Amino acid sequence: MARSERELLLVKRTIARLRVAIVAVVTGMVVGFGLFAATAWLVIKGGPTVGPTLGLLRAYYPGYSVTWTGSFVGFAYGTLTGAALGWCVAALYNFLARRRSKRR
């Protein structure tokens, strides 16, 4: 195998991997902040009935409500949920990339 072919193979194997922990942290923070922002926006907007659809999340997240306190609770739950989702996606991607690189 020529040097250029070995380098190309090394680059393909290196680029194909994601850092699972980094993806989990970033996804967790994005989802957590998104839920915080959505809840805070509805609280600021106000009205007679504040966020009935978003309030349905209390079925999955105990303690969550469309209030200022609920926005912080939602941030915590969103961060955990997003981190778990990001970890699963990155781990699955790495598994499939590893399997694909072994076939070549």
N, C-alpha and C positions, 0 to 999 in steps of 0.2 A: 504494500500500500504506500503510495507516495505521500510526502509530507503534507501537501495541500489537501489531499483527501482526508488525512487524519485530523487536520485542523478543522475542516468543514464538519466532520462527524462530531468533534468535540464541541464546536459552537452549537450545533443542532441539539445535542444533549443538554448543554448548559442553559440555553434559552428556553427550552421547553418546560422548565420547572418554575413553580411559583413558591414563594415563601408563605407557607400556610399561616403562620402566626401574624405576619404583617397584613395579609389579606383579611384575616379575622378581625384584627383591631380596626383597620380602616373601615370595613363594612359595618362593624358594630357602631363606630362613631357616627357614620353617615346615617344609618337607620335610627339610632338614638336621637340624634339632633333633628332628624326629619320629623319624628313623632313629637318631640318637644316643640318644634316650631309650629306644626299643624295644630297642636293643642293650644299653644299660646295665642296663635292667630285667631282661633275661634273664641277664646276667652276675651281677647281685646275687642273683637268684632261685636260680641254680646248679642242681645236679642232676647225674645221671650223664651225660645228653646235653643239652648246652646249645644251644637254638635251631637244630635241624636245618633247619627250614623257612626261617628268616631267613638261615641260612648259605648258602642257594642263591644269594643275591645275589652271591657271589664269582664266579659265572659271568659277571656283567655288570660288576662292580666289582673289578678286580684288586687284591689286597692286603687286601680286606675279609674279616673273620672276626668271629665272635661272641666278642670279647674286649674288654678296655678299649682296647687300641690300635685294634682294629677299629671301635670306636664313634667314634673321632675320624676315622678314614679314611672311615667311613660318613657322618659329618657333612659332610666335604668333598665326597664324591660326591653326597650328597643335595642339598647346596646347589647344586651345578652342574646337576644334573638338574632340580631344582625351578625354578631360574632360567630354564633353557631352556624348560621347559614353560610357565611363567608368561609369558615373553616371547612365545611362539607364540600362546598363548590371547589375550593382550591385543592383539597385532598383528592377529590374525584378527578379533577383535571390532571394532577400529577400522576395519579394511578394510570389514567388512560395514556398520558404522554410516555410514561415509562414502558407500558405495554407496547405502544407503537414503536418506540425506539428499539426494543428488543427484537421485533420482527424484521428490522432492516439489517 
